[in-house]
Amino acid sequence: MAKPIRARKEKKGKLYFSEGLSLTRDNYRILGVGLLVIVAGYAAMLEGSVEGILPLVVSPILLVIGYCVVIPMGILYKKAGTKNDTPASAATKG
């Protein structure tokens, strides 16, 4: 004989969620600057000389700054005082 199914109990901890990426105008500006830095890095790489300082030193520095610093900062940047995380129970009640 099958056991009766019991209703699941809700966890007592608060669940926090974000409704997707809430990127603001400032985030898009930072991402645009990151894209310009990356394009400048590839443009510096296009210099014709093989042993020049621009393609060997400046270009990798610009690319690392663009990919590893500016783009993540553009994604993670949030103004001070804004609060996106709301408890799941309060957000569903309306």
BELQUIFEN-V218633 format. One record per helix or strand of 3 or more residues. SS is the DSSP state (H for helix, E for strand). FROM is the first residue (numbers start at 1). TO is the last residue. Records with the same first field share a line. If there is no record, write none. Layout:
BEGIN
SS=FROM-TO  FROM-TO
END
This chain:
BEGIN
H=25-45  53-76  88-93
END
